[in-house]
Amino acid sequence: MNTRNAYALRARSAGNVRRPSASTAPNGLAMKMADQQGRGSCARMPVQGGRHLLADLRANARLACCEESAKGRFEAIVPTLKAIAGMQHDAGFIERAQTLALECLGHRLPEGILDDAWVSGLDLKALYAYCAFVAQNDLSTKFAKDLKDQVESVQDVSNFFLDCGFHAVDISPCADGRLKGLMRYILRLPLTSLTRRKAYAGALFDVETDVRHWVSTELRRYREGVPTTADANTRYLKVAVYHTSSSDPCHEGCAAHGSNEHVAIDAALERLMQFRQAIENSFCCGASTDILLIGVDTDTDAIKVHVPDANGDLSAHRFVDNAQIYADTLNLSADDARLAVYEAIRGASQASVWGQGQGEPHEGMRRLIANLLINNLSQIEYVVDLYGGRHPDIGHAERYISVGDGFEEMQIRNLAYYAHLHTLEEGVADMDVGIKIFKGLNVKHGLPVPVVIRYRYDARVPGSRERSEEKARRVRDAIQARYAQLHAQGMLFCHLTVQDVPIGSPIEEVN
């Protein structure tokens, strides 16, 4: 995390400082700014000058503080353990180590590991995994509290979705850690009762599972009238999110698709059409289901929104590029910039040849796309302010693998790689990708792979907690068996937890 730029962004949100220029940027940022102007599609991304009038500086400052705090917890682990390793043969080692851990990490270390250090040396792999698990638990609790404090904005977003004619928004991004901040940062959408987010490697969501969720949503509308009654003219929206890298598209794109953007787009489109077709074939009501495809440049966080036509159909060649909109509207008034966003959507709908469709999408879809594009302008500016227009970690830099139901509260880029699975067999592709990533990130440097396994239970359902605990143990055993060599070498650590359904419920460890 670029700490000095984070501080500058917070100050700038209060109107105290201006965007750093190439001559005044701290910590070599001037060199990074100059370098931006000749690399890939990022060349059109402004890195200095006046700010975009549609960017939310207060939100950017708050999110910068959040990112700095979260990543700082993990970044402190290795330097602290290095310092502790250097004192393990000194007098008063245990007391000194605990003092340093409290000062730098905010928690004590397991006494047993420290007590045994004199026999065969300090078990730094176990300490690393322990510290990563404590940081993850603490941050999850902190993020859950932050979400509870956003009641007003959550209600506003729910009302906006309903005004656009959507009673549910089901989003499936790629499990890549660079999209971990998709909702909170890139799209600026808080979690609401109308939104569902489940990540899959390559955005290849499970069609049957999502159809069951559609059935559950529609049944509740019929039985309870929530969030709309069954006769209301609203739709269920299914969204898939792929990603690419403008700096190094052949190597830093989606690992699940061999860093091939075209393959990633085609695969996501195929899943979306299968989902819609499944509902039409089974329930004869495809008109109540919309689909949407979004691409993210994980270097700049700029999005591409593939615009549906009047029939709700999508095309790989019909989209709005928000990086271009940001550059084109940077010096416009707020009203003119908003108008330019809507014109860009209309222009995409008029695409010919490969991108030609059957007219414009319905008004609610146009409003939603415009809102997403405008929200994303703030994130583009965020990356410009903090990193000169491009994230320094253009590749993978995840801290742990999240398995199971995940931690939806924690929305930070490159914090975790997510493998959504109920059995290892059904999610083996996601897990294999995650292990491959961490062999490069951790194992080759002698650090273990931390795997956090977490399943939610419903306290209202008898036996739900016990079944979730058993599922966590079963998945742990399967992971350890599949990656037996890593486990035998002490390079794979699993941490089991369960949590009640309501967001913010206490995290309960499982032995």
VENKAMO-V439981 format. One record per backbone hydrogen bond with DSSP energy under -0.5 kcal/mol. CO is the residue of the C=O (numbers start at 0). NH is the residue of the N-H. If there is no record, write none. Layout:
co & nh
CO & NH
CO & NH
//
This chain:
co & nh
0 & 2
1 & 5
2 & 6
3 & 7
4 & 8
5 & 9
6 & 10
7 & 11
8 & 12
9 & 13
10 & 13
10 & 15
11 & 14
20 & 23
20 & 24
24 & 29
25 & 28
27 & 30
27 & 31
28 & 32
29 & 33
30 & 34
31 & 35
32 & 36
33 & 36
34 & 37
35 & 38
37 & 39
38 & 41
39 & 42
40 & 43
41 & 44
43 & 45
51 & 54
54 & 56
55 & 59
56 & 60
57 & 61
58 & 62
59 & 63
60 & 64
61 & 65
62 & 66
63 & 67
64 & 68
65 & 69
66 & 70
67 & 71
68 & 72
69 & 72
69 & 73
70 & 74
71 & 75
73 & 76
73 & 77
74 & 78
75 & 79
76 & 80
77 & 81
78 & 82
79 & 83
80 & 84
81 & 85
83 & 86
84 & 87
86 & 89
89 & 92
91 & 95
92 & 96
93 & 97
94 & 98
95 & 99
96 & 100
97 & 101
98 & 102
99 & 103
100 & 104
100 & 105
100 & 106
101 & 105
109 & 113
110 & 114
111 & 115
113 & 116
114 & 117
115 & 118
115 & 119
116 & 120
121 & 123
122 & 126
123 & 127
124 & 128
125 & 129
126 & 130
127 & 131
128 & 132
129 & 133
130 & 134
131 & 135
132 & 136
133 & 137
134 & 138
135 & 139
136 & 140
137 & 141
138 & 142
139 & 143
140 & 144
141 & 145
142 & 146
143 & 147
144 & 148
146 & 149
147 & 150
149 & 153
150 & 154
151 & 155
152 & 156
153 & 157
154 & 158
155 & 159
156 & 160
157 & 161
158 & 162
159 & 163
160 & 165
161 & 164
164 & 234
167 & 236
168 & 170
168 & 195
169 & 238
170 & 197
171 & 240
172 & 199
174 & 417
175 & 178
176 & 179
176 & 413
176 & 414
178 & 181
180 & 184
180 & 185
181 & 186
182 & 188
187 & 189
191 & 194
193 & 168
195 & 170
198 & 419
199 & 174
199 & 202
200 & 203
202 & 204
204 & 206
205 & 209
206 & 210
207 & 211
208 & 212
209 & 213
210 & 214
211 & 215
212 & 216
213 & 217
214 & 218
215 & 219
216 & 220
217 & 221
218 & 222
219 & 223
219 & 224
219 & 225
220 & 224
220 & 229
228 & 231
231 & 233
234 & 166
234 & 167
234 & 236
235 & 237
235 & 289
236 & 169
237 & 291
238 & 171
239 & 293
240 & 173
241 & 295
242 & 253
243 & 297
247 & 250
247 & 251
252 & 254
253 & 256
253 & 258
254 & 257
256 & 259
258 & 260
259 & 263
260 & 264
261 & 265
262 & 266
263 & 267
264 & 268
265 & 269
266 & 270
267 & 271
268 & 272
269 & 273
270 & 274
271 & 275
272 & 276
273 & 277
274 & 278
275 & 279
276 & 280
277 & 281
278 & 282
278 & 283
278 & 284
279 & 283
284 & 287
285 & 288
287 & 235
289 & 237
291 & 239
292 & 305
293 & 241
294 & 303
295 & 243
295 & 297
296 & 299
296 & 300
298 & 390
301 & 296
302 & 321
303 & 294
303 & 305
304 & 306
304 & 319
305 & 292
307 & 360
308 & 311
312 & 308
314 & 317
316 & 318
317 & 306
319 & 304
319 & 321
320 & 324
321 & 325
322 & 326
323 & 327
324 & 328
325 & 329
326 & 329
328 & 331
332 & 336
333 & 337
334 & 338
335 & 339
336 & 340
337 & 341
338 & 342
339 & 343
340 & 344
341 & 345
342 & 346
343 & 347
344 & 348
345 & 349
346 & 349
347 & 350
351 & 354
352 & 355
356 & 358
357 & 309
361 & 364
361 & 365
362 & 366
363 & 367
364 & 368
365 & 369
366 & 370
367 & 371
368 & 372
369 & 373
370 & 374
371 & 375
372 & 376
373 & 377
374 & 377
374 & 378
375 & 379
376 & 380
377 & 381
378 & 382
379 & 383
380 & 384
381 & 385
382 & 386
382 & 388
383 & 387
386 & 389
391 & 393
399 & 401
399 & 416
400 & 402
400 & 451
401 & 418
402 & 453
405 & 407
406 & 409
408 & 410
409 & 411
411 & 414
414 & 398
414 & 399
416 & 401
417 & 419
418 & 403
418 & 420
422 & 426
424 & 427
426 & 430
427 & 431
428 & 432
429 & 433
430 & 434
431 & 435
432 & 436
433 & 437
434 & 438
435 & 439
436 & 439
436 & 440
437 & 441
437 & 442
438 & 443
441 & 444
441 & 446
442 & 445
447 & 449
448 & 450
448 & 492
449 & 400
449 & 451
450 & 452
450 & 494
451 & 402
451 & 453
452 & 496
453 & 404
453 & 405
454 & 498
456 & 458
456 & 500
457 & 460
459 & 461
460 & 463
462 & 466
463 & 467
464 & 468
465 & 469
466 & 470
467 & 471
468 & 472
469 & 473
470 & 474
471 & 475
472 & 476
473 & 477
474 & 478
475 & 479
476 & 480
477 & 481
478 & 482
480 & 483
482 & 486
483 & 487
484 & 488
485 & 490
486 & 489
490 & 448
492 & 450
494 & 452
495 & 509
496 & 454
497 & 507
498 & 456
501 & 504
505 & 499
505 & 507
506 & 508
507 & 497
509 & 495
//
